[in-house]
Every structure is written in C-alpha cells, then in structure tokens.
Amino acid sequence: MKKRSFFQRLFGDKKAEKAFEKRMQRIERNQQTILRLLQRQAFKDSGIIAPEFASTGLSFNSMEGEDGHLLHIFNEIGVTNRSFLEFGVQDGMESNTANLAFNYGWGGVLIEGNPEDAAAAQRNFAAHPRVTVKHSFVTKDNIVGLMKETGVNMQADLFSLDIDGNDYWIWDAMAGFSPRVVVAEYNPVFGPERTVTIPYTQEFRYGKGFSRLYFGASLAALTKLARRKGYVLVGCADFGPNAFYVRADQLKGHLSEVAARDVYRPIHLKLFTQKESDEVNQLPLVDV
C-alpha cells in the first residue's frame, strides 16, 4: 500500500494538499510584502527610495508586483467608483483585483473561461457580494453582451486583461468601455519595437497546438491601441510582462507618459531557448 504524506492523511487527497501548500506560500509571500512595506515606510523621507514607477511593485494577491503599482497609480489619480473588470483570473486568488476586493472593499466582475477555475473563484469571493464571477470564454463577438449581462460599470476604475491569447482583439472590440486604468499583459518575445499580435482565432487556446510563447500582442501593439482609445502608458512591471495605462484625461500627480521601448522588459525569456523565440516569430502575426 502506497504511503500517504501527512498532509494527504490530514486533508484526504493530493489536491487538498496542494491547495494548502499554495496557501502557505501565499502567506509567506504576504509576510515578505509587509516587511518591505514597513521598510519603505521607515525610510520614505530618507531619499533612499527611488521615485520611479518600477520601484512601487508589491504583491499581496497579484503575481508580479501589480498590487503595488496599482496602489501607486490610484494614490496619484484618486478613485471614483471602486469598480473593476478582469479577464483570466483562474481561481481569483492570484489576480490584479483580489487585493482591492479583499482589502479595500472594491467590487466588479471577474470572467474566467475554465469552468473549474470559475467555480473556485465563485467560492473564493462568496463573502464579497460586490464581486460577480462569470464563467465564459471571452470572444470579440460576445464581450459587449457579457459586459451588459454582468452589469459592468462602463467607466470602471480598473480593467485588467490577461487571457494569453486574443488580448489585443478583445480590447479592440470593447466599444464604449472607458475604464480609468488598464493593466494588460504583453508578449515579450515580440520585442520592444514591433507592433504585432497573433491573428484573431475564436477557438485559440494558450499552448494548444502552438508554442507556449505564441500568444497575445507586443507591448508596442497594445500601446498603439491604447493611444487610439485615449490612454497613455505610464509604466511596466519589472517582474512580469504587464503594462499599465491611464486614460489621458485622468493623468495627474507624479505619473507621466513613457515610451514603450524604454520600459519594455524581456521578462521570462531566459526560460526559453533562442531557437524557441525565433520559431515563434516565424508563425503568423498581424501588423497593427
């Protein structure tokens, strides 16, 4: 008989064991974040801390410092309705809006295409009635209807986009939606200058039939789309391929527009070979 670990005996199955381990990792990460915050507070007037956007990254629930960047942005521009919309949240616990919902009383809509992840997110946000979790695979044809169905605030304070696929085309199709701040994941394999995206394919699934590096759009492409929609790029995360945009009429404080090439980061590319990167750039791409 195969011997089970202590946690398997305690929780009954391997899935519960992994969930417990993940939660413990999150607690440890939050402890580290609190220590960094205390350190920053202690030395805030010393001149030691760099004032640049990149230095504001901190994670409570986000994966790569997005929580800190967002708190910095809203500290500069203020808040209006404390509402959000986020795509691609998985179980919601490592997302760009969880910290705002759990710790600041924000509400909004989370949309997740995986049914198991969506069900988990519904459980995780059950105690937060201002948050609606919707299971749906987002396309450019259904997104406007989904926003109406779920009651998305069309002037939301925050929109977060990370679906590892048709990101550019979905944002482009969101007519009438004008959030004050947008966080969008870019694909660093496309480099800092090219304005390219994968072609729109409604059935596209990340990693299905293509390299894991083939998804989304370049930073320059997203920034070009953002500018057309009335947004300016104010920074990128140092630890993850996420770009932060503020609606131009809301830009204030210490925030300012930056050039995509100056804040682009070749995040995670070291995990892949040059051959893999070159192969992705030979796949179909659309110049926008």
C-alpha positions in Angstrom: 0.0 0.0 0.0 1.4 3.4 -1.0 2.3 5.5 2.0 0.5 8.8 2.0 2.1 12.1 3.3 1.0 13.8 6.5 -1.0 16.4 4.6 -2.7 13.8 2.4 -3.8 12.0 5.6 -4.8 15.3 7.1 -6.8 16.7 4.1 -7.8 13.5 2.4 -6.4 14.0 -1.1 -3.5 15.3 -3.0 -5.5 18.2 -4.4 -6.2 19.5 -0.9 -2.6 19.1 0.0 -1.5 21.2 -3.0 -4.1 23.9 -2.1 -2.8 24.0 1.5 0.8 24.3 0.3 -0.2 27.1 -2.1 -2.0 28.9 0.7 1.1 28.7 2.9 3.2 30.0 0.1 0.8 33.0 -0.2 1.0 33.7 3.5 4.8 33.6 3.4 4.8 36.0 0.4 2.4 38.4 2.1 4.7 38.4 5.2 7.6 39.4 3.0 5.5 42.1 1.4 4.5 43.5 4.8 8.2 43.6 5.8 9.0 45.5 2.6 6.2 48.0 3.2 7.4 48.6 6.8 10.9 49.2 5.5 9.6 51.6 2.9 7.6 53.5 5.4 10.6 53.7 7.8 12.8 55.3 5.1 10.2 57.1 3.0 11.8 60.5 3.7 15.4 59.5 3.6 15.9 59.8 -0.2 17.0 56.2 -0.4 13.8 55.0 -2.2 13.9 55.6 -6.0 10.8 57.6 -7.2 10.4 55.6 -10.4 7.3 53.7 -11.2 9.2 50.4 -11.2 10.1 50.8 -7.6 6.4 50.6 -6.5 5.9 47.0 -7.2 4.5 44.8 -4.4 2.4 41.7 -4.3 -0.4 40.7 -1.9 -2.5 38.7 -4.3 -1.0 39.7 -7.6 1.7 37.6 -9.2 4.4 40.1 -10.2 4.1 43.3 -8.1 0.9 44.6 -9.8 -0.8 45.3 -6.5 1.8 47.9 -5.5 1.8 49.5 -9.0 -2.0 49.8 -8.9 -2.0 51.3 -5.4 0.6 53.8 -6.6 -1.4 54.8 -9.6 -4.7 55.3 -7.6 -2.8 57.2 -4.9 -1.8 59.6 -7.7 -5.1 59.9 -9.6 -7.7 59.0 -6.9 -10.7 56.7 -7.2 -14.2 57.3 -8.4 -16.4 54.1 -8.2 -14.1 51.4 -6.9 -15.2 49.0 -9.6 -13.2 46.7 -11.9 -13.4 44.2 -14.7 -10.8 41.4 -15.0 -10.4 38.6 -17.5 -8.4 35.5 -17.0 -8.5 35.3 -13.2 -8.2 31.5 -12.8 -9.4 30.9 -9.1 -9.1 34.6 -8.5 -6.6 34.4 -5.6 -3.6 35.5 -7.8 -5.2 38.3 -9.7 -4.8 42.0 -10.2 -8.1 42.8 -8.5 -8.2 40.4 -5.5 -6.3 42.8 -3.2 -8.7 45.6 -4.0 -11.7 43.4 -3.4 -10.4 41.7 -0.2 -8.7 44.6 1.5 -10.2 47.8 0.1 -13.9 46.9 -0.5 -13.9 47.2 -4.3 -16.4 45.3 -6.4 -16.8 44.4 -10.0 -16.8 41.5 -12.5 -14.4 38.6 -12.9 -14.6 36.5 -16.1 -12.9 33.1 -16.4 -13.1 30.6 -19.2 -12.1 27.5 -17.4 -15.2 26.0 -15.6 -13.3 24.5 -12.7 -11.4 27.7 -12.1 -14.5 29.8 -12.4 -16.2 27.6 -9.8 -13.2 28.0 -7.4 -13.3 31.8 -7.9 -17.0 31.9 -7.0 -16.2 30.1 -3.8 -13.3 32.4 -3.0 -15.3 35.5 -3.5 -18.5 34.2 -1.9 -18.1 36.5 1.1 -17.8 39.6 -1.2 -21.2 40.3 -2.7 -20.0 43.2 -4.7 -17.9 40.8 -6.8 -19.6 38.8 -9.7 -17.8 35.8 -11.1 -18.8 34.8 -14.6 -17.8 31.6 -16.4 -17.4 32.4 -20.0 -14.8 32.1 -22.8 -14.4 35.7 -24.0 -14.5 36.4 -27.7 -14.7 39.7 -29.6 -18.3 38.8 -30.6 -19.6 38.1 -27.1 -17.7 40.6 -25.0 -20.1 43.5 -25.3 -23.0 41.2 -24.4 -21.1 39.8 -21.4 -20.5 43.3 -20.1 -24.2 44.2 -20.3 -25.2 40.8 -18.8 -22.9 41.2 -15.8 -23.6 44.9 -15.2 -20.0 46.1 -15.8 -19.5 49.8 -15.0 -18.5 51.3 -18.3 -16.5 53.9 -16.5 -14.8 51.5 -14.1 -11.7 52.5 -12.2 -9.8 49.4 -13.4 -9.7 46.9 -16.2 -7.2 44.0 -16.2 -6.6 41.9 -19.3 -4.6 38.7 -19.3 -6.1 35.8 -21.3 -2.9 34.6 -23.1 -4.5 34.8 -26.5 -6.7 37.3 -28.3 -6.0 40.1 -25.8 -5.5 42.8 -28.5 -8.6 41.8 -30.4 -10.8 41.6 -27.3 -9.8 45.0 -26.0 -10.2 46.5 -29.5 -13.8 45.2 -29.6 -14.9 46.7 -26.3 -16.7 49.7 -27.7 -18.0 52.2 -25.2 -15.9 50.8 -22.4 -13.7 53.5 -20.9 -12.0 52.5 -17.6 -9.7 54.9 -16.0 -6.8 52.5 -15.6 -5.9 49.4 -17.7 -3.4 46.6 -17.0 -2.6 44.5 -20.0 -0.2 41.6 -20.4 2.2 41.9 -23.3 4.2 39.1 -25.0 7.9 40.0 -24.6 9.0 37.6 -27.3 7.8 40.1 -29.9 10.4 42.6 -28.7 10.1 46.3 -27.8 9.5 47.8 -31.3 7.3 45.6 -33.4 3.5 46.4 -33.4 2.3 42.8 -33.8 -0.4 40.5 -32.4 -1.4 36.9 -33.1 -4.2 36.7 -35.7 -7.7 36.5 -34.3 -9.0 32.9 -34.0 -12.1 32.5 -31.8 -11.0 29.0 -30.8 -7.5 29.9 -29.8 -6.3 28.3 -26.6 -2.9 29.1 -25.0 -0.5 26.2 -25.6 -2.9 24.2 -27.7 -1.2 23.4 -31.0 1.4 26.2 -30.7 4.4 27.1 -28.7 3.8 28.5 -25.2 5.5 31.7 -26.4 2.8 32.2 -29.1 0.1 34.4 -27.6 -1.1 37.9 -27.2 0.4 41.0 -28.6 3.6 43.1 -28.3 3.9 46.0 -25.9 4.2 48.4 -28.8 0.9 47.0 -30.4 -1.0 47.3 -27.1 0.4 50.8 -26.6 -0.7 51.8 -30.1 -4.2 50.5 -29.4 -4.3 52.2 -26.0 -3.3 55.5 -27.6 -6.1 55.2 -30.1 -8.6 54.6 -27.2 -7.3 57.6 -25.3 -4.7 56.1 -22.9 -1.1 56.7 -22.2 1.5 54.2 -21.0 2.8 55.1 -17.5 5.0 52.1 -16.8 5.6 48.4 -16.9 6.2 45.9 -14.1 9.8 44.9 -13.5 9.0 41.3 -12.6 6.2 40.4 -15.1 5.1 41.4 -18.6 2.4 43.8 -17.6 1.8 47.3 -19.0 -0.1 50.0 -17.1 -2.2 52.6 -18.9 -4.0 55.6 -17.6 -6.8 57.4 -19.5 -5.2 60.6 -20.7 -7.8 62.9 -19.1 -7.1 61.3 -15.7 -3.3 61.6 -15.8 -2.0 63.6 -12.9 0.4 63.7 -9.9 3.8 62.1 -10.5 2.6 59.9 -13.3 3.8 60.7 -16.8 3.7 59.1 -20.2 6.7 56.8 -21.1 7.8 55.3 -24.3 7.2 51.5 -24.7 10.8 50.9 -25.7 12.1 52.5 -22.5 10.1 50.3 -20.1 9.9 47.0 -22.1 11.3 44.1 -20.1 12.3 40.7 -21.7 10.6 39.0 -18.8 10.8 35.2 -18.6 12.6 34.9 -22.0 15.6 33.4 -20.2 13.4 30.4 -19.5 13.3 29.6 -23.3 15.9 29.0 -25.9 16.7 31.4 -28.7 15.5 28.8 -31.1 12.1 28.7 -29.5 11.8 32.5 -29.6 12.9 32.6 -33.3 10.4 29.9 -34.2 7.5 31.9 -32.6 8.4 34.9 -34.8 8.0 32.7 -37.9 4.4 31.9 -37.0 1.5 34.0 -38.4 1.5 37.6 -37.0 -0.6 40.6 -37.8 1.0 44.1 -38.0 -1.4 46.6 -36.5 
